Amino acid sequence: MSWIINIGFLLVLTCLTGSICMAAWLAAASILQKRGNARVIYRLLKLVMWGYTMPLVYLAFFGWNRIMTSEGWVLVTTPVVKLVLLAGFVLWIIGMVGYVAFQMPMIEGFRRIRESHIYATVRMTAIMDRLKKEMGIRKNIVLYQGYAVTTPFICGFRRTKIYLPVETLSERELEIVLRHELIHYKQRDTFWKPAFAIVNGLFWFNPLVWRISRKMQRWAEASCDEACCRGDLTAKEYFGTIMELVKSGTWRSSAYSPLWAEGENELMWRIHCMKRNQNDKIKKSWAAMAAAAVMIVSSCMSVCAATLGASELYDELYRYTQANADEILLEDDLIEYSGMEDELFEGLTVEEMPGVRAKSIDWTIKSRVVKKTAYFSKKSGDTIKIAGVVDPEDVTVQVGIIEPDDHGRYVNAKNAFSHTFKLTKSGSYKVYIENLNKVTVTVVGGYS
């Protein structure tokens, strides 16, 4: 069950990280879009995708609970929390299966299109090789044509290939088309597009992810347009060529390359992006740096705030569900036992946990092993509350405290447990868990 809990927290908190990055990107893009900067906008959008793949909030959340001042109930589950996490996990699996099933016809159609191809002519390959040399591309890229290909596209991260419709294009038209596809290679879009599709599948429940996928496709094209319209290729000639090919019906929109021939509305949006790109380059540079700074700073601050908020929220959730959970043993149900530390741990392997300042516990304890926390100070009249979950659920462990005079007090705990030790002495205390069973146990919980 603990691995389901971990996956649940990983998904929810990583989704939170990505959503924070998306909000920061929207703020940055609103600054940059006024002055063009399509390439910078697209690069920053890639950082959003990393926000959905690198569990920043997840790691920060558990780091905070281990190092700082949270009460440490992270991954401690009451029956209510466990049921919610299990139901959520099942729904997530169903959603992913549905997403894959939805994508399979498109993937199969894409595979058939790629299989029914012919090699491009020597003239076309020579033009591509010349462009590759001009653009500093050393990668071996193979050029194909296909009767089933409705619009140009590039694919393959390791074995990169360009597919063109079987149509007669002038040398200049072919140059423009191939330059566009080669720019996609330089932008690493053959990696980023599948990566965004995978993120879509993992976080299908988040509407922001679907929005990112659409924006990724649009800004990838706008960034490519900006990179293409340099040197002797003007924006007028570039978009004029595309517009003519679209109007003539030579190219049609498809699921695998939807934006080459999306129609005049999409092309008009890209043309407007290019017009804004004609602004003063110095102002564009300052705008780009300002927007990047806004996105980075706001993302870091938001992740930090989200970490604190998530930690406090889960502490409250734990306390609320614990108070209403019949399966967690009440204090009166747990009998305290006592003895001297040497007697209690005789014949056992004692493992100190130095440097563990946190109030959380996530210990794997082998047979006949005792694990103890570092010392912490308490006063007479205070309490030490320990709660957690033992896995396997039917195994009993000894959970207790070591008092300043080396006197030990403990309770026998299994499954979900909670107990408060009332203190009668002032000084340094330790929390310990003892495993007298023949099997290895895992205890996840915390103390306060």
N, C-alpha and C positions, 0 to 999 in steps of 0.2 A: 504493500500500500504506500510506503514512503516514496517510492519512485514516481507514483502517480501524483503525489503531493508536490514533489519537486518539479515535475513537468507542468503541473497546473500553475505554480508560482512563476516558473520560468516564462510561460506563455503570457500570462497576464501582465507581469512587470516588464517584460521585453516589449510587449505591445504598447505599454505606457511610454517606454523610452522612444519608440518609433513615432508615436503620436506627438510627443513633445518636440521631437526633431522636425516633424511635419509642420507644426504650428510655427516654429522658428523659421522654417524655410519659406512659408507663406509671407511672413513679415519681411524677410530678406528679398524675396522675389518681387514684392510690391515696390521696393525701392529700385531694384535693378531694371525691372520691366519698363520703367518710364524712359530709360536711356538705352534700351537694347540689352546688351550683355547676355545674349542667349546662351553663350558657351559657359559663362560663370554660373548662370542660373541652373544649367544642366549639371554642372559639376557639384554644386551644392545639393542638388536633388539626389545625387548618388550617396551623399552623406546620410540622407534620410533613410535610404535602403540599409545602410550599415546600422542605423539605429534600430532597425527591425531584426537584425541578425546578431548584433553584439549585445548581450543582456546586461547593459550598464546598470539599470535600476535593480535588477535581480542581484547582481554582485554587490552593489552599494547597499542594498537592503540587508543582506546577510552580513556584510562587513560591519555595518552599523550595529546590528544586533549582537555581534560577537565582540566588538571593540568598545562601543560607547555605552549609552545609558538606557537603552530600551529594556523593558522588563523581560524580554527574551522569550516570548511565547511563540516565536516563529517556528513553523512546522510542527507545533504541538496541536493536535487535532482533537476536537470533541466530536461526538457522533454526528452533530449537525454539520460541522465544517467538512468532515470526511464525506458525508453524503453529497453535499454540494459539489465538492471537488470531483468525486467519482462521476456524478451526473454530467458535470461540465466536460470531463475527459471523454466520456462516451459521445456526447454531442459533437465535440471537436473532431473525433475520429470519423463520425458519420459525415460531417461537413467536408472533411478532407477527401473522403472516398467519393462524395458527390462532385467535388471540384475536379478530381482526376477523371471521373466518368464523363463529365462535361467536356473536358479537354481532349479526351481520347479521339473522337472523330476528327478534330482539327489536326491532331498530331499524325493520325493515320493518313489523312489527306495530304498533309505536308510531306510525309514520307513517300507517298506515291508520286507526287510532283517531282521530288528530287530524283527518283529512280528513272523517270521517263525524260531523259535529257540527252543532248548531243554536245560534243565539244564545239566551242566557238571557233570561228574561222581564224586563220593565221593573222589576217589583218586586224581583227578585233583584239586578239591576244597581244599583238605588237603594240597597239595603242594602250592597252592596260599596263604592259611592262614599262612603257615610256612614262606613264603617269606614276607608277610605283617608284621609279627611279627619281622623278622630280620631287615626290613627297617623302622620300627617304624610307620607303617600306621594303624590308628585306624578306619578309615572309613569303613563302611560296603560296600563291593564291591561284586557284584554278577557275577558269571562266567557262561557263556552260550556257547553252540555250535550251529551251524546252517549249513544246507546243502547249503544254498544260500550264506554263508559267504565264500569269496574267499581268504581272508587274515586277520590276527588278527587285531583287533582294540579295542580301549577303547573309551567310550563316556559317556556323562551325567555329568553335573557339580554338581547337587544336588544328584541325584540317579545314581551313577557311576556303569557301567557295562562293562565287558570285553567279547568280542565275539571271538570265535575260529572256524576255519573250523572243520568239522567232519572228522578228520584224526587221525590215530594212531601215536602218538609221544612217543619217549622214555622219561623216567623221566628227563634226563638231557636236552633234547631238549625242553621239556615243561617248565622246570625251566628257561631256557634262554628266551623263548618267553614271559612268564609271568613276568619275571623281567623287560624286556623291556617295557611292557605295564604299569607296576606299576611305573616305572620311569616317564613315561608320566604323570601319575596321580600326582606324587610328583612335577613335573614341572608345574602343573596346565594347562596342554595343553588342557584339556577338556573345559577350559574357554577361553584360548587364541586363539585356532583355530576358534571357532565361532565368537569371537571378531574381528579377522582379516577379516573374511568373511563379517561382517557388515560394517567395514571400507571400504572394497572393494566396497560395494554397494553404500555407501555414496559418495565416491570419485572416482567413476568409470571413470571419465574424466582424471584422473591423471595417466599416465603410471607408475610412480614410485610406486604407491600403488599396482599395479599388480605385480611388481617386488618384493616388500616386501612380498607379500603373498607367492610367490614361495620360496623366501629365508627363510621365517619363517618355511615352511615345511622341507626344507633341514637341517637347523640348529637345528630344534627341534630334528630331528633324530640323527644328529651328536652329539648333547649334550647328548642325551639319550645313544648313544654308549659309550661315554666317561664315563658316570656314571655307566654303566653296567660292563665295563671291569675293575673291581676292585676286590680285594680279590683273591679268587681261580679261578675266571673266566678270562682267558687270551683273548686278542684280537684275537689271532689265532683261538682258539676254538669258540669264539663268532661269528666271521665272517664266519668261516668255516661251522658252523651249518646253518647260514642263506643262504650261497651260495648253499649248498646242497639242501635245501628245495626249493630254487628258480629254480635250474637246474632240479630238479625232476618233476617240474610242479605242486607240491603240492599247491603252492600259486600263485595267479595271481594278477596283478595290478588292482586296482579299484579306482573309483572316491573318495570314502570316506577314503581310506587309500592308497595313491598312491606310497609311498616310501618303504614299506616293500618288495615289489616284483617288483620294477621298472625295474630291470635288472642289468646286470653286470656293466654297466657304472656308474650308481648311486652308487652301492655298492663299486666300485673302488674309487670313490670320497670320500666316507665315510671312507674307509680304509686308504687313504692318510691323511685324517684329523686325524685319530687315530695315525698314525705314527708320525706326527708332535707333537702330544700330549706327546710323550715319552721324550721330551726335559727336561732339568734341571728345577725342580719345582721352584727354587728361581728366575731364569730368567723369568719363566712364570708369576710369581706373579708381578715382576716389570713391565713386559710388559702389564699385565692386568691393573695395576694401572695407567700406563702412557696412555694407550688407553682410559680408562674411563675418565681420566682428560682431554685428548684432546677432547673427545666427549662432555663433559659437558661444558667446557670453550668455545669451538667453537660454540656450540648450543646457549649459552647465548649471546655471542657477535653477532652472526648472527641474532638472534631474535631481539635484540636491534637495529641493523642496519636496519633490515627489517621494523621495526616499524617506524623509522624515514623516510625511503624511501617511505613507503606506505603513510604516512601522507603527505609528500611533493607532491607525485604523485597525490593524490586525490585533494589537494588544486589546483594544476595546471589543473587537469581535470575539476574541478568545474568552475574555472575562464574561461577556454576555452569554455565549453559548455554554460555557462551563457551568454557569449558575443554573442553567436549565437542563443540564445533561444528567440523566439518571445513571449512565454507565460509569461516570467518574466517581471514584470512591470518595465519600465524605470523610472529614477528619475523624469523626467518631468511629468509622469503620476500620481505621488503621491503628493498630496497637503499636506503641513505641516500645522498643527494646533498648538495652544499654549495655555497656561494657567498656573496658579499657581498650585503647587503640591497638596495642600489641596483641591482646587476646583475640580481638575481632579479626585481625588480619593475619593471624598465625598460619603459616603454610601457604599463603597466597602471594602472588606477584603484585607488587604495588607500583603503579605508574603515576608519577606526579605530572601535572599539566601546568608547567611553569609558563608565565607570560600570558595566561588566559585571563584577561581582565573583564571579559564580557560576562553577562548574566545568562548566557544561553549555553545549552548543552547539546552536542550532537556527537555522541561517543559510540564507537563500536568496541565492545568489551569481550575479550576472549574468555574461555573457560578458566575459572579460578584466578581471575585478575580483578584488582581494585583500581579504579581511577579516581584521582582527587583533584580538586581545583587548587588554585593558589590561595594564599591567606587573604582574608578581607576582614575589616574591623566591624564589630558590632558592640552595642551597649546592652547592659542588663535591662530587661523589659522590652527589648526589640523582638522581632520575629524573623524567621527565615522560612519563606514559603517556597516549596519545590513542587513543580508540576511537570508532567511529561507523558510520553507514550513509549511502552516497551514493545519491541518486536523481536521474536515472535510474541503474540498476544497472550499465550498460555504459559509463558515462562515467568517465574518470580525472581526479582532481584532485590537486593538490600540497598535502600536509599537512605542516606543519613548525613549527619554533621559531626565534625570533630570539634570539641570545645577547647577553650584555652588551656585547660589542664590535661589535655590528651584523653579526655573521656568522650566516648562515642555514643551517639543516640541514632537509632535507625528504625525504619518501618519496612515491612515486606510489601513490595509493590509489583503489580503486573497490569498489562493493558494500559488504559489511560488512568492516571493517578494524580492526586493532589494532596499535599499535606503541609501543615504549618507547624514548625518547631518554635515553641516559646522559650526565650533565652533568659537565664537567671544569672549569667556572668558577663562581664565586660572583657573584651580582648579580641584576639584573632581567631577566626573560625575558618573551617574548610567544609566544602560539600563533597561527598563521595558516593560512588555507586559500586556495589560489589556483586560479582557474578559467580555464584557457587554451582552453576549448572554445567552440564557437559557440552553445551552448545554455545556458540557465539551469539551475543545479543546486541541490539542497537537501541540506544535510548536517546530520544530527541525531546528536548524540553528546555526549561530554564528555571531560575531561582531569583528571588528578590528579598 
